[in-house]
Amino acid sequence: MEGCLTLIVLASVFTITTSDFETVRLVGGNSSCSGRVEVLHRGQWGTVCYDDWDKTDAAVVCRELDCGEPVDTISRFGPGSGPIWMDNVACTGSESTLKDCRSRGWGVSDCGHYHDAGVRCTGRHPRLVNGSHLCSGRLEILQENKRYTVCAAVFDQQDAEVVCRELDCGAPVQVLGAAAFDKGDTQMWTQEIQCRGNESHIRRCPLSTSPKITCTHDNDIGLICSAYTDLRLVNGPDICSGRVEDQYFSKWGTVCDACWDMRAASVLCRQLNCGIAVSVVGSDWFGEGSGEVWADVFDCDGNETKLSECSISSWSRAECSHRRDVGVICSDSSLALHDGLVRLSGERQCEGELEVFTHQVWRRVLLDSWSLTESSVVCRQLGCGSVLNFCGSSSSSPEHSHECVTGFQCSGSEAHLGNCSSPQTLNCSSTQHLYITCLGRGSIRLVGSGGDCAGRLEVFHSGSWGTVCDDSWDIKDAHVVCRQLQCGVALSNQQVPAWFGPGSGPIWLDEVECEGNETSLWSCSSPGWGKHDCQHKEDVGVVCSGKHAAVLFCF
């Protein structure tokens, strides 16, 4: 009987039950597939002693981590800390997890941390190189200690989703071919990667068994990820209204109102499952935040399903503080029907007949006693930049009261119309209704040719039109302008300075550098607004293939 009891005790010492720890990891290597072996037991990470550690044991770890096969077993990843959980590990090689292997028992060891076991697996993990930040660049894959440059023909949008997620860089913004981040100097990766898009690591994506594709470095793939990994609305009465905060990598920060508009707000509300955007408001609604102020410009078209899909540029980085923290009210918020909210009933978000929510009813605004001052407040409240003009309209809105409002008086500095003097109500038939056109956060036009698709390039910023210097200007920059104006492609990169005549006012941009595939000029790099060493005799001109285009766009 005593012999039987002894055998039971020995079994409990040498066999680890499946519920004893949750996971295994590799620490201190150059990827998640190489490093010091650590296991989690009783809520604490600990190491594994190198005694009796061999490739059979390492193979179980590599398989458990979806890291392929072991390349070697070494103990050179530095000493760990905490308990040494396992010693004399003896795997057969068929186990699916390290916890199924035999050992001396949890915490039973005669080792020091200088004997901590490590492993390097074949792995397959990505990195982005030669980009402007950690989440952009030419895609390289590291496997078996070799670097590979990825061919565009074997990589698609679903693969990009996995790479950006694995790098903790949010979602892909652009997938670029044609060596957009210069040509690599490594061996080409020519097996097709077949991710579904929901994998946590690219090493978990299968590879095609079809013949390898022949590629050159002219076809190197590049990737731009958002780096914005999460967002929220805070300090409001519910999750559908509040101050906008974005998580950049692991750090939360607020968003500058100069970088935000109704299109971005619409995407945010959609992403949060909060309906549609009702209003973009200033810090006087939801207070000033703390910490970082993200001044990247979110260039959304309004149809994206999440904010990370919008193009991002950084032209407004020097203009922001917490006094300009932006807030958003979505339609599913309790604030969606709040006195002082405004909307424009036109087909575009930044143009239309003005309606104000007052006394629990949407009411149209009369043209009487209205001025540019009040218009500027409305455009600012809507996140639509500056006012272009206002005029009378006799059209009717689908939803309105028989009473209209008039008599708003603003100083021009108010963040929203509700801060202006209280209006009075009148019968809607007494005069024309008010129609407002806002310019949006950024607008461009071509002037001096008699048509919309050729001329001197002018951009609208800080309330005035200005020109662009031709320093470093090339056909790629011109293509972006033509695309933004819906004017086809650039037929000519006008090299003769001021071909369409010199402009006037500020020279807003200089040394503009576009890749050529951007959706708007605001996604291209530039030293910043008003920074130049030019004169108007150097104003750039553009000739596009299109015959017509809308000159103004709200962003």
C-alpha positions in Angstrom: 0.0 0.0 0.0 2.8 2.3 0.8 4.4 1.5 -2.5 1.2 2.6 -4.3 1.1 5.8 -2.4 4.7 6.6 -3.3 4.0 6.1 -7.0 1.1 8.5 -6.8 3.3 11.1 -5.1 6.0 10.7 -7.8 3.5 11.1 -10.6 2.3 14.3 -9.1 5.8 15.6 -9.0 6.8 14.7 -12.6 3.6 15.6 -14.4 2.2 19.1 -14.8 -1.6 19.3 -15.2 -3.1 21.2 -18.1 -4.7 23.9 -15.9 -1.5 24.9 -14.1 -0.5 27.8 -16.4 -2.0 29.8 -19.2 0.7 30.5 -21.8 4.3 30.6 -22.9 6.3 33.4 -24.4 9.8 34.2 -25.8 11.5 37.3 -24.4 14.6 39.2 -25.3 15.0 38.1 -28.9 14.6 40.2 -32.0 11.1 38.9 -32.6 8.2 37.1 -30.9 9.7 33.8 -32.3 13.0 34.0 -30.6 14.1 34.6 -27.0 14.3 33.4 -23.5 11.5 30.8 -22.7 9.1 32.1 -20.0 5.9 30.5 -18.7 3.1 31.9 -16.7 2.1 30.0 -13.5 0.0 31.2 -10.6 -0.2 34.7 -12.1 3.6 35.1 -12.3 6.0 34.8 -15.3 9.1 32.6 -14.7 11.8 31.0 -16.7 12.9 27.4 -17.7 16.3 26.0 -16.8 18.6 24.9 -19.6 19.4 21.6 -18.0 18.4 18.8 -20.4 16.9 21.4 -22.8 17.1 20.3 -26.4 15.5 20.7 -29.9 12.7 18.3 -29.0 11.6 20.6 -26.1 12.2 23.7 -28.3 10.0 22.2 -31.1 7.0 22.1 -28.7 7.5 25.7 -27.8 7.8 26.8 -31.5 4.7 24.8 -32.4 2.7 26.2 -29.5 3.6 29.8 -30.6 2.9 29.1 -34.3 6.6 29.9 -34.9 7.5 27.0 -37.2 10.5 24.8 -36.3 13.4 25.4 -33.9 16.6 26.8 -35.5 18.7 26.3 -32.4 18.4 26.1 -28.6 20.6 28.6 -26.7 20.7 30.3 -23.4 22.1 33.7 -24.6 19.0 35.9 -24.4 20.0 37.2 -21.0 19.0 36.1 -17.5 15.3 36.4 -16.5 13.9 37.3 -13.1 11.4 35.8 -10.8 10.9 32.1 -10.2 12.5 29.4 -12.3 9.4 27.4 -12.9 10.6 24.4 -14.8 13.8 22.3 -14.8 14.9 19.1 -16.5 12.1 19.4 -19.1 11.6 16.2 -21.0 9.2 16.5 -24.0 8.6 13.6 -26.4 8.0 16.1 -29.2 4.4 15.2 -29.8 3.0 17.5 -27.1 0.9 20.5 -28.3 1.9 22.7 -25.4 4.9 22.9 -23.0 2.6 22.3 -20.1 2.1 18.7 -21.3 5.9 17.9 -21.0 7.4 16.2 -17.9 9.7 18.2 -15.6 10.8 18.1 -11.9 7.7 20.0 -11.0 6.7 23.7 -10.6 9.5 25.7 -9.0 11.7 22.7 -8.3 15.1 23.6 -9.7 18.8 23.7 -8.9 19.6 26.4 -11.5 20.4 30.1 -11.5 19.0 32.6 -14.1 22.3 32.4 -16.0 21.1 29.0 -17.1 17.7 30.2 -18.5 16.7 28.3 -21.6 16.1 30.0 -24.9 15.0 29.1 -28.4 15.1 30.6 -31.9 12.3 29.4 -34.2 12.1 29.8 -37.9 9.2 32.2 -37.4 7.9 34.7 -39.9 7.4 38.2 -38.8 7.2 41.6 -40.5 8.8 45.0 -40.1 8.5 48.3 -42.0 11.7 50.1 -43.0 12.5 53.4 -44.7 9.2 55.1 -43.7 8.6 58.4 -41.9 7.5 56.6 -38.7 7.4 53.1 -37.2 4.1 52.3 -38.9 5.1 53.1 -42.5 7.7 51.8 -44.9 8.9 49.0 -47.2 7.7 45.6 -45.9 10.3 43.1 -45.0 9.8 39.6 -43.5 12.3 38.1 -41.2 12.5 34.3 -41.2 15.3 31.9 -40.1 17.5 34.9 -39.5 17.1 36.1 -43.1 15.5 39.3 -44.4 13.2 39.2 -47.4 11.6 42.0 -49.3 8.0 41.3 -50.3 6.8 41.4 -53.9 3.5 43.3 -54.5 2.2 40.3 -56.5 2.0 38.1 -53.4 0.5 40.6 -51.0 -3.0 42.1 -50.7 -5.2 44.2 -48.4 -6.0 41.3 -46.1 -2.4 40.6 -45.6 -1.9 44.3 -44.8 -4.6 44.1 -42.1 -2.6 41.4 -40.3 0.8 43.2 -40.6 -0.5 46.5 -39.2 -2.3 44.6 -36.3 0.8 42.6 -35.5 3.0 45.8 -35.4 0.4 47.4 -33.1 -0.1 50.0 -35.8 -3.9 50.0 -36.2 -5.3 49.4 -39.7 -3.7 49.9 -43.1 -4.2 53.3 -44.7 -2.4 52.6 -48.0 -0.8 49.6 -49.7 1.8 50.9 -52.1 3.6 49.0 -54.9 6.3 50.1 -57.3 9.0 50.5 -54.6 7.2 53.5 -53.0 9.8 53.4 -50.1 12.8 52.7 -52.3 14.1 49.4 -53.5 15.2 46.8 -51.0 18.6 45.0 -51.1 17.5 41.6 -49.7 16.3 38.4 -51.3 12.7 38.6 -52.6 9.8 36.8 -50.8 7.9 35.3 -53.7 5.4 32.9 -52.0 1.9 34.2 -52.0 0.7 35.1 -48.4 -2.9 34.1 -48.0 -4.2 35.8 -44.8 -7.9 35.9 -44.1 -7.4 39.3 -42.4 -8.3 38.3 -38.8 -5.0 36.6 -37.9 -3.1 38.1 -35.0 0.3 37.4 -36.6 1.4 37.0 -40.2 3.2 33.7 -39.3 -0.3 32.3 -38.8 -1.3 33.0 -42.4 -0.9 30.1 -44.8 1.4 30.3 -47.8 0.4 29.3 -51.4 1.6 25.9 -52.6 1.5 27.2 -56.2 4.8 28.0 -58.0 6.7 31.0 -56.7 6.2 34.3 -58.5 9.2 36.0 -60.2 9.6 39.5 -59.0 12.2 42.3 -59.0 12.8 45.1 -56.5 10.8 47.4 -58.8 7.8 45.7 -57.3 8.6 46.0 -53.6 5.5 46.5 -51.5 5.1 49.4 -49.1 2.6 49.9 -46.4 1.3 52.8 -44.4 -0.6 51.9 -41.2 -2.5 54.4 -39.1 -0.7 54.0 -35.8 -4.0 55.1 -34.2 -5.2 52.0 -32.5 -8.3 53.1 -30.6 -10.6 56.1 -30.0 -13.3 57.2 -27.6 -15.5 60.1 -26.7 -15.1 61.3 -23.1 -16.6 63.7 -20.6 -20.0 63.6 -22.2 -23.3 62.2 -20.8 -22.9 59.0 -22.8 -20.5 57.1 -25.1 -21.9 58.8 -28.2 -20.8 62.4 -27.3 -17.8 63.9 -25.7 -14.2 65.1 -26.3 -12.4 63.1 -29.0 -9.5 61.1 -27.8 -7.3 58.8 -29.9 -4.8 56.2 -28.8 -1.5 56.6 -30.8 0.4 53.4 -30.2 -0.3 53.0 -26.5 -0.7 56.7 -25.5 -4.0 58.5 -25.4 -4.3 62.1 -26.5 -6.9 64.7 -27.6 -7.4 66.0 -31.2 -7.0 69.5 -32.4 -10.1 71.2 -33.9 -8.0 72.5 -36.8 -7.5 68.9 -37.9 -11.1 67.7 -37.7 -14.4 68.2 -39.6 -17.8 66.7 -40.1 -16.6 64.0 -42.4 -14.1 62.7 -39.8 -16.9 63.1 -37.2 -19.2 61.0 -39.3 -16.7 58.2 -39.6 -16.1 58.3 -35.8 -19.8 58.0 -35.0 -20.1 55.2 -37.5 -17.2 53.3 -35.9 -18.6 53.8 -32.4 -22.0 52.5 -33.6 -23.5 55.9 -32.5 -25.4 56.8 -35.7 -24.4 59.9 -37.7 -22.5 63.0 -36.7 -24.8 65.8 -35.5 -22.2 68.5 -34.5 -18.5 69.1 -34.1 -17.9 71.3 -31.0 -15.1 73.0 -29.2 -13.6 72.5 -25.7 -16.3 74.7 -24.1 -18.7 71.7 -24.4 -16.7 68.8 -23.0 -13.7 70.6 -21.3 -10.0 70.6 -22.0 -8.1 67.3 -21.9 -4.6 66.6 -20.7 -1.5 65.0 -22.0 -0.7 64.9 -25.7 -2.6 66.9 -28.4 -2.6 64.9 -31.7 -2.4 67.4 -34.5 -2.6 65.0 -37.4 -5.2 65.9 -40.0 -7.7 63.2 -40.7 -8.6 63.5 -44.4 -11.7 61.4 -44.6 -14.2 61.3 -47.4 -17.0 60.4 -44.9 -17.7 56.9 -46.2 -15.0 55.0 -44.3 -16.1 52.5 -41.7 -13.4 53.5 -39.2 -11.1 56.4 -38.7 -8.0 54.5 -39.3 -9.0 54.1 -42.9 -8.7 57.9 -43.5 -5.5 59.4 -44.9 -3.5 61.3 -42.4 -1.1 64.3 -42.7 0.6 66.6 -40.2 0.3 70.1 -41.6 -1.3 71.6 -38.5 1.0 70.3 -35.9 2.3 73.7 -34.6 -1.1 75.3 -34.1 -2.8 73.4 -31.3 -3.3 73.3 -27.6 -5.9 71.9 -25.2 -7.9 75.1 -25.7 -8.7 73.7 -29.1 -9.6 70.1 -28.1 -12.4 69.0 -30.4 -15.6 67.3 -29.4 -18.3 65.4 -31.3 -22.0 64.8 -30.8 -23.5 61.8 -32.6 -27.1 61.2 -33.3 -27.5 58.4 -30.8 -26.4 60.7 -27.9 -28.8 62.3 -25.5 -27.3 65.6 -26.6 -28.3 65.0 -30.3 -31.4 67.2 -29.8 -29.9 70.1 -27.8 -30.7 73.8 -28.2 -28.1 75.5 -30.2 -27.2 72.6 -32.5 -27.0 73.5 -36.2 -27.1 71.6 -39.5 -27.0 72.4 -43.2 -29.6 70.7 -45.3 -27.7 70.7 -48.6 -26.3 67.6 -50.4 -22.8 68.4 -49.0 -22.0 68.5 -45.3 -20.5 72.0 -45.5 -23.1 73.7 -47.6 -26.9 74.1 -47.5 -29.9 75.8 -45.9 -29.2 76.5 -42.2 -31.4 74.9 -39.5 -31.1 75.4 -35.8 -32.5 73.2 -33.0 -34.3 75.4 -30.6 -37.2 74.8 -28.2 -37.1 71.1 -29.1 -37.7 71.7 -32.8 -35.5 72.1 -35.9 -36.2 75.6 -37.3 -34.9 77.3 -40.4 -33.1 80.5 -40.1 -34.2 83.7 -41.9 -31.8 85.9 -43.9 -32.9 89.0 -42.0 -30.1 90.5 -39.7 -27.7 87.8 -40.6 -24.0 88.5 -41.4 -20.6 86.9 -42.1 -19.9 87.0 -38.4 -22.7 84.6 -37.6 -21.8 82.5 -40.6 -18.3 82.1 -39.4 -19.6 80.7 -36.1 -21.8 78.2 -37.9 -19.0 77.0 -40.2 -16.7 76.6 -37.1 -19.3 74.7 -35.2 -19.8 72.3 -38.1 -16.1 71.7 -38.4 -16.3 73.1 -41.9 -13.6 75.8 -41.6 -14.2 79.3 -42.9 -17.3 80.8 -44.5 -17.3 81.4 -48.2 -20.6 83.2 -48.6 -24.3 83.2 -47.6 -27.4 84.1 -49.5 -31.2 83.7 -49.5 -33.0 80.5 -50.4 -36.7 79.8 -51.0 -36.4 76.0 -50.8 -37.9 74.1 -47.9 -36.4 71.5 -45.7 -38.0 68.1 -45.3 -38.2 68.5 -41.5 -39.1 71.9 -40.1 -41.6 73.9 -38.0 -43.9 76.5 -39.5 -41.9 79.0 -37.4 -38.4 80.2 -38.3 -35.8 82.0 -36.2 -34.0 85.3 -36.7 -32.0 87.8 -34.6 -28.8 86.0 -33.8 -26.0 88.3 -32.9 -22.5 86.9 -32.5 -19.1 88.5 -31.8 -17.5 85.9 -34.1 -15.4 84.2 -31.4 -18.1 81.9 -30.2 -17.6 78.1 -30.5 -21.2 77.5 -31.4 -24.4 79.4 -32.2 -25.9 78.7 -28.8 -23.4 81.1 -27.2 -24.8 84.0 -29.3 -27.7 86.2 -28.3 -31.1 84.4 -28.2 -33.1 84.6 -31.4 -36.8 85.3 -31.8 -39.3 83.3 -33.8 -41.2 84.5 -36.8 -43.5 83.0 -39.4 -41.4 81.3 -42.1 -43.1 83.1 -44.9 -41.8 86.5 -43.9 -38.5 86.4 -45.8 -36.0 84.2 -47.5 -34.3 81.4 -45.7 -30.6 81.4 -45.1 -28.2 79.3 -47.3 -24.5 79.1 -46.2 -21.5 77.7 -48.0 -18.4 76.9 -45.9 -15.0 76.3 -47.4 -14.0 73.4 -45.2 -10.7 72.8 -43.5 -8.8 73.0 -46.8 -9.8 73.9 -50.4 -8.0 74.4 -53.6 -8.6 76.0 -57.0 -7.0 76.6 -60.4 -7.3 80.2 -61.6 -6.2 82.3 -64.5 -7.1 80.1 -67.5 -10.8 80.6 -67.8 -11.6 77.0 -66.8 -11.6 75.0 -63.6 -9.0 72.4 -64.7 -6.0 74.5 -65.5 -4.5 77.5 -64.0 -2.4 78.9 -61.1 -2.8 76.7 -58.0 -4.3 78.4 -55.0 -5.2 77.0 -51.6 -7.4 78.4 -48.9 -6.0 78.6 -45.3 -6.7 80.8 -42.3 -9.4 82.8 -44.0 -7.6 83.7 -47.2 -6.5 82.3 -50.6 -2.8 81.9 -51.3 -0.4 80.4 -53.8 2.0 77.5 -53.9 5.7 77.9 -54.8 7.1 75.8 -57.6 10.2 74.7 -55.7 10.4 70.9 -55.9 7.1 70.8 -57.7 6.8 67.9 -60.2 4.2 65.8 -62.1 3.4 63.7 -59.1 2.3 66.7 -57.2 0.2 67.9 -60.2 -1.5 64.5 -60.4 -2.7 64.8 -56.8 -4.2 68.3 -57.5 -6.0 67.0 -60.6 -7.4 64.0 -58.7 -8.6 66.2 -55.8 -10.4 68.6 -58.3 -11.9 65.6 -60.2 -10.1 66.9 -63.3 -8.6 63.7 -64.5 -4.8 63.5 -64.7 -2.1 66.1 -65.0 -1.2 66.7 -68.7 1.6 69.1 -67.9 3.8 70.0 -65.0 4.1 73.7 -65.8 7.8 74.4 -65.6 7.5 78.1 -66.6 7.2 80.1 -63.4 3.9 82.0 -63.0 2.7 80.8 -66.4 -0.8 81.7 -65.4 0.3 85.0 -63.9 1.6 85.8 -60.4 -0.9 85.6 -57.6 -1.3 87.8 -54.6 -1.6 87.4 -50.8 0.3 84.8 -48.9 2.4 82.0 -50.4 1.0 79.2 -48.3 3.0 76.2 -49.4 6.5 75.5 -50.6 8.6 72.3 -51.2 5.5 70.2 -51.6 6.4 66.5 -52.1 3.7 64.0 -53.0 4.0 60.3 -53.8 1.4 60.8 -56.6 -1.2 58.4 -55.2 -2.6 60.7 -52.4 -6.3 61.6 -52.6 -5.7 65.2 -51.7 -2.9 67.7 -51.5 -3.2 67.7 -47.7 -1.8 64.2 -47.5 1.5 65.3 -49.1 4.5 66.5 -47.1 5.4 70.2 -46.8 7.5 72.4 -44.4 4.2 73.9 -43.2 1.8 76.7 -43.8 3.5 80.0 -44.9 7.0 78.6 -44.7 8.8 79.5 -47.9 11.6 81.5 -49.5 9.7 82.3 -52.7 8.1 85.3 -54.5 4.9 85.3 -56.5 6.8 85.0 -59.8 7.4 81.4 -58.7 3.7 80.5 -58.3 3.0 77.1 -59.6 0.5 76.3 -62.4 -1.2 73.0 -63.2 -2.9 71.7 -66.4 -5.3 68.7 -66.0 -7.0 66.6 -68.6 -10.5 67.3 -67.3 -12.9 69.8 -68.8 -14.7 70.8 -65.7 -14.5 70.3 -61.9 -16.0 71.7 -58.7 -13.5 74.2 -57.5 -14.2 74.0 -53.8 -14.2 70.9 -51.6 -14.9 70.6 -47.9 -12.8 68.1 -46.0 
